[in-house]
């Protein structure tokens, strides 16, 4: 009898997909959120984290409730680097508007409404 063929497959993650988009700064960003937002330490999960390409000292973080909690989902803008980050804005809409530089907002997909005119 002939030996059976054994095939193996290896699954690798594409290089452009990072398992942790805020990389080495993730723990410090989490600490800033835990210290800057009431209840976040025990009730919230970080669902998404993006660093601005134009200035990686800015990040936008989506925070949601841990299962079984009533923490309200929100968006958090943090600024820092080198392991020291701080919450600079939080909310559900226009987070970072009037705080972060325009190119940072563009990079992070934040759309700010203008003050408009009379209309």
N, C-alpha and C positions, 0 to 999 in steps of 0.2 A: 504494500500500500504506500501511497505517496503521503508525505506530511501535509497537514492542513496549512493553508496560507493564513497568516495572521496579519491583519491590517490594523494599524493604529492611526488615530486622528488626533491632532493637536489643535486646540482652539487658542488663538492669541487675540488679544485686544488690539484694534488698530492703534497706531501710534498717536493719531490726532484725538483719540478719546481718552481722557484722563479719568481714572477711577475717582479722583478727588480734585475737582477743578481749581480749588484754592491751594492745592499742594502743601508745601511746607508751612504755609501760613494758616492752615485750617484750624489747628488747635488754638492759636492766638485769637483768631477771628471768633471762634466759639466762645472763648473766655470773655471777649469783649461783649458779645451778645448776652451771655449769662450774667455779666456784671451790669450791663446797661439797660436790660429789659426785665421788668418785674415778672417773676414766675418762669422765665425762660429756662433756667437751669434744670428745673424739675418737670416742666410741662411741655417743653418745645423740642422739636427736631429740626435740624437744618436739612431742608429738602433740596436746595440748590445754592450754589455759590459761584459767582463769576467775578473774575478780576478784569478791570478795564485794560484793554490793550494799549491805549494811549498813555496811561499812567497807572502802573500796577500797585500804586499805593491806595487805590480805591477799589472797593468790592461791593457788589450788590448780592444780598443773601435773602433767599426765600425761607421763611421760618413757618413751620406748621405744628399742629398739636401732636403730642405723643398719643398713641392709641389709648382710648378711654379717658382722655382729658378734655377740658373745654377751653384750652388755650386758643385764642383767635389768631388765625393765620395772618401774617404780615410780611412786608418787605422791609429790609433793613439796609441802610447805606452805612458802610464802615470805612474808615480811613486809617492808614498806618503803614506798618511794614516792620521787618526785622523782629517779629515776635511781639510787637506792641501795637494793638489796634484799638480804636474807639468807635462807638456808635455815634454817627453825626446826624442821622435822620431815620425815622421809621414811620410806617403807615401803610396804607393800602393803595394810594394813587400818588403820582408825582413825587415819589420819594427821591430826595436828592436835589430836586429843583430849587434853585436859588442857593444851593450849598456847594455842589460839585461843579467842576468846570464843564463847559458845553461838550467838549469832545469825549469826556468821561461818560457823560449822560448818553451820548450817541452810542458809544461802545457797549454800554450796558443795556441799551434798549429802553431807556427811560424817556418818555415823551412828556414834555412840559407845555402847558398852555400859557400863552402870553397874557399880559394884562389887558390886551385888546384896546379898543378905543371907546367910543361912545356906544357902540352897538353891542 
